[in-house]
Amino acid sequence: MRRADQVVAIVATVDPDAYATGAQNSDTIDMQDFEQVMFVVTAGTLGSSATIDFKATQGNSSAMGSEKDITGKAITQLTDAGTDSDKQASVVVNQSDLDVAGGFRWIRGVMTVGTATSDAGVVALGLYPTYGPASDYDLASVDEIVA
């Protein structure tokens, strides 16, 4: 039986925090390393009338040059008015979703807080690595794996 850490890695985050209005970018992920990446957006307590948006973008370099949105890879806006405090949403990106012919192989998540400071964060999980165990691709900030 394969262990979860052999097929799933923590590859990017927007660390959970109380964010003022504006965009927060996750770490950049090389999609040549994984078949899929799943972003998990976590909303804590949303400020009065606050909104949280999230989308996945692609770039043609690890610095996200020529960055553009990945079609269909955005959540429905989370809102304080919609009682979305303490909710989660996920976005799955497949290698086939990228404009590989245009040189786009890197992705990242962009979480945008609107109107009022809100608690939120994002974790991106790399799924089904191309080579080796997934844990080889964990972020350096991953402190421990207990299997």
C-alpha positions as CSV (number, residue, x, y, z in Angstrom):
1,M,0.0,0.0,0.0
2,R,1.3,3.4,-0.9
3,R,1.5,6.1,1.7
4,A,-0.3,9.5,1.2
5,D,3.0,11.4,1.3
6,Q,4.2,9.3,-1.7
7,V,1.4,10.7,-3.9
8,V,0.6,14.1,-2.4
9,A,2.9,17.0,-1.5
10,I,2.4,20.4,0.0
11,V,3.8,22.5,-2.9
12,A,2.5,26.1,-2.3
13,T,0.7,28.2,0.3
14,V,-0.7,31.6,1.1
15,D,0.0,31.3,4.9
16,P,-3.1,31.7,7.0
17,D,-3.4,35.2,8.4
18,A,-5.6,38.2,8.8
19,Y,-5.2,39.9,5.4
20,A,-6.0,43.5,4.5
21,T,-7.6,44.1,1.2
22,G,-5.5,43.2,-1.8
23,A,-4.0,40.2,-3.6
24,Q,-1.8,37.5,-2.1
25,N,0.1,35.1,-4.3
26,S,1.0,31.6,-3.5
27,D,4.4,30.0,-4.2
28,T,5.0,29.1,-7.9
29,I,4.5,25.4,-8.9
30,D,6.2,23.6,-11.8
31,M,3.4,21.5,-13.4
32,Q,6.0,19.2,-15.0
33,D,6.4,17.7,-11.5
34,F,2.7,16.7,-11.1
35,E,-0.3,15.5,-13.0
36,Q,-2.6,17.7,-10.9
37,V,-2.5,20.4,-8.2
38,M,-5.4,21.1,-5.9
39,F,-5.7,24.5,-4.2
40,V,-7.7,24.5,-1.0
41,V,-8.9,28.0,0.0
42,T,-9.8,28.4,3.7
43,A,-11.8,31.4,4.9
44,G,-11.8,32.1,8.6
45,T,-13.7,35.0,10.0
46,L,-14.6,37.5,7.2
47,G,-14.7,41.2,8.0
48,S,-17.9,43.2,7.6
49,S,-19.0,43.1,4.0
50,A,-15.7,41.3,3.0
51,T,-15.1,39.2,-0.1
52,I,-12.5,36.6,-1.0
53,D,-11.8,35.7,-4.6
54,F,-9.4,33.0,-5.7
55,K,-8.1,32.0,-9.1
56,A,-5.3,29.9,-10.6
57,T,-2.9,31.6,-13.0
58,Q,-0.2,30.3,-15.4
59,G,3.1,31.7,-16.4
60,N,5.9,31.0,-18.9
61,S,8.7,31.1,-16.4
62,S,9.2,30.3,-12.7
63,A,8.9,34.1,-12.2
64,M,5.4,33.9,-13.7
65,G,6.3,35.9,-16.8
66,S,3.4,36.7,-19.1
67,E,1.0,35.5,-16.4
68,K,-2.5,34.8,-17.4
69,D,-5.6,33.2,-15.8
70,I,-6.3,29.5,-16.4
71,T,-9.8,29.3,-17.9
72,G,-12.5,28.0,-15.6
73,K,-10.1,27.8,-12.5
74,A,-11.6,30.3,-10.1
75,I,-14.0,30.0,-7.2
76,T,-17.4,31.6,-6.7
77,Q,-16.7,34.6,-4.5
78,L,-16.9,34.0,-0.8
79,T,-18.7,36.8,1.0
80,D,-19.5,37.9,4.5
81,A,-23.0,38.7,3.3
82,G,-23.3,35.1,2.0
83,T,-22.3,33.7,5.4
84,D,-19.1,32.3,4.0
85,S,-17.0,32.7,7.2
86,D,-15.3,29.4,8.2
87,K,-15.8,27.8,4.7
88,Q,-13.5,26.2,2.3
89,A,-13.3,25.9,-1.5
90,S,-11.0,24.0,-3.9
91,V,-9.7,24.4,-7.4
92,V,-8.1,21.5,-9.3
93,V,-5.6,22.3,-12.1
94,N,-4.6,19.5,-14.5
95,Q,-1.5,19.6,-16.7
96,S,-3.8,19.6,-19.7
97,D,-5.4,22.9,-18.5
98,L,-2.2,24.8,-19.3
99,D,-1.2,26.5,-22.5
100,V,1.9,24.2,-22.9
101,A,2.3,25.1,-26.6
102,G,2.7,28.7,-25.5
103,G,5.4,27.8,-23.0
104,F,3.1,27.9,-19.9
105,R,4.1,25.3,-17.3
106,W,4.2,27.2,-14.0
107,I,1.1,28.0,-11.9
108,R,0.2,29.8,-8.8
109,G,-2.9,30.7,-6.8
110,V,-4.0,34.3,-6.4
111,M,-6.3,35.0,-3.4
112,T,-7.8,38.5,-3.2
113,V,-9.4,40.0,-0.1
114,G,-11.9,42.8,-0.8
115,T,-13.6,45.4,1.4
116,A,-12.4,44.4,4.9
117,T,-9.5,42.5,6.6
118,S,-10.3,38.8,6.8
119,D,-8.7,35.6,8.0
120,A,-7.8,33.3,5.1
121,G,-5.2,31.1,3.6
122,V,-4.5,28.7,0.8
123,V,-2.7,25.3,0.6
124,A,-1.8,23.7,-2.7
125,L,-1.4,20.0,-2.9
126,G,0.7,18.4,-5.7
127,L,-0.9,15.1,-6.8
128,Y,0.6,12.2,-8.6
129,P,4.3,13.2,-9.1
130,T,6.0,12.6,-12.4
131,Y,9.1,11.1,-10.6
132,G,9.8,9.9,-7.1
133,P,7.7,10.2,-4.0
134,A,5.7,13.4,-3.7
135,S,7.3,14.3,-0.4
136,D,10.5,15.1,-2.4
137,Y,8.6,18.2,-3.7
138,D,7.3,19.5,-0.4
139,L,8.0,23.1,0.4
140,A,11.0,23.7,2.6
141,S,8.6,25.1,5.3
142,V,7.0,21.6,5.7
143,D,8.2,20.8,9.2
144,E,7.1,17.2,9.7
145,I,5.6,14.2,8.0
146,V,4.1,11.6,10.2
147,A,3.1,8.5,8.3
